[in-house]
Amino acid sequence: MSISNNDILIRVRYALDIKETDMVEIFKLGGIEVTREDVRKMLVKLKNNDHNEADIAENDDIIKCNNNMLESFLNGFIVFKRGKQDPKPGQPDKPAMSVKSTESVNNLILKKLKIALALTSEDIMDILEEVGVRITKGELSALLRKEGHKNYKECGDRYARNFLKGLAVKYRG
C-alpha cells in the first residue's frame, strides 16, 4: 500500500503541528496559491485505504495533491523554516522540480524535511530508531543521493511512513 501525497501532507502537518494559515503561506512560498479552504480539502482523511483515483476526482470536497504541489509545499516549507535565500549567480531563481516518479517522492520527503528542519544524518537515524527502524549511515546516504547517482537507492514507503511517525514523536512528544 503506497502512501498518497495527501496522506503525506496530513502526516507532515500533524507531526510538525503546522496551522492551516501557515500551510497557505508555505504553499505560497513554494510558488502555489491556495486558500485555507483548498488546504482543508487537501487534508481530508479518506476513510478507507482502497480509494481509487476516480473517487477522488469526482469528489468536490477533496483536492488531490499531485507531485508538483507536494514538492512546492516542501520547497516552501524550507523557505518558511530557514528564510529566503538569494540564488547564487548562475543559479535559477526557483529550483527545478525533481520528482520524476511516485517512488522518488519518498526520497524527496527525507531530503526536503532534512533541509527544512536542519537535521543531520544522525538526527534522521535517531528519529527512525525512535520508532524501531534501524538504518545504517550508508543506507541513509544512498536515500539522500540524487536520482541517477550510482549509489542512489529508492526510499520505500516503510522508511517514509516511519520517518513521519518519528517526527511526530520528536516534535509532539
TARAFEN-V703157 format. One record per residue. N is the residue number from 1. SS is DSSP state (hx for helix, st for strand, lp for the rest). OMEGA is omega in whole degrees, 0 to 359 (NA if undefined). Layout:
n=[N	N]
ss=[SS	SS]
omega=[OMEGA	OMEGA]
This chain:
n=[1	2	3	4	5	6	7	8	9	10	11	12	13	14	15	16	17	18	19	20	21	22	23	24	25	26	27	28	29	30	31	32	33	34	35	36	37	38	39	40	41	42	43	44	45	46	47	48	49	50	51	52	53	54	55	56	57	58	59	60	61	62	63	64	65	66	67	68	69	70	71	72	73	74	75	76	77	78	79	80	81	82	83	84	85	86	87	88	89	90	91	92	93	94	95	96	97	98	99	100	101	102	103	104	105	106	107	108	109	110	111	112	113	114	115	116	117	118	119	120	121	122	123	124	125	126	127	128	129	130	131	132	133	134	135	136	137	138	139	140	141	142	143	144	145	146	147	148	149	150	151	152	153	154	155	156	157	158	159	160	161	162	163	164	165	166	167	168	169	170	171	172	173]
ss=[lp	lp	lp	lp	hx	hx	hx	hx	hx	hx	hx	hx	hx	hx	hx	hx	lp	lp	lp	hx	hx	hx	hx	hx	hx	hx	hx	hx	hx	lp	lp	lp	lp	lp	lp	hx	hx	hx	hx	hx	hx	hx	lp	lp	lp	lp	lp	lp	lp	lp	lp	lp	hx	hx	hx	hx	hx	hx	lp	lp	lp	lp	lp	lp	lp	lp	hx	hx	hx	hx	hx	hx	hx	hx	hx	hx	hx	hx	hx	hx	hx	hx	lp	lp	lp	lp	lp	lp	lp	lp	lp	lp	lp	lp	lp	lp	lp	lp	lp	lp	lp	lp	lp	hx	hx	hx	hx	hx	hx	hx	hx	hx	hx	hx	hx	hx	lp	lp	lp	lp	hx	hx	hx	hx	hx	hx	hx	hx	hx	hx	lp	lp	lp	lp	lp	lp	hx	hx	hx	hx	hx	hx	hx	hx	lp	lp	lp	lp	lp	lp	lp	lp	lp	lp	lp	lp	hx	hx	hx	hx	hx	hx	hx	hx	hx	hx	hx	hx	hx	hx	hx	hx	lp]
omega=[181	184	182	178	178	179	178	178	180	183	179	180	180	185	186	177	182	180	180	181	177	179	177	179	181	177	180	178	178	175	179	178	174	177	176	178	177	180	178	181	176	185	178	179	179	187	179	184	182	176	177	185	182	178	181	182	182	186	180	182	183	171	180	179	179	184	180	179	180	180	177	177	181	176	178	180	177	179	180	184	190	180	181	176	175	179	178	180	180	179	177	179	182	178	178	178	187	181	180	183	180	180	184	177	181	177	180	179	180	184	186	179	176	180	184	184	180	181	173	176	178	178	180	178	178	180	179	180	179	180	172	179	178	178	179	179	179	178	181	179	179	180	183	180	177	178	183	176	185	180	179	176	180	180	180	179	182	179	182	180	182	176	179	177	179	176	179	179	182	187	181	178	NA]
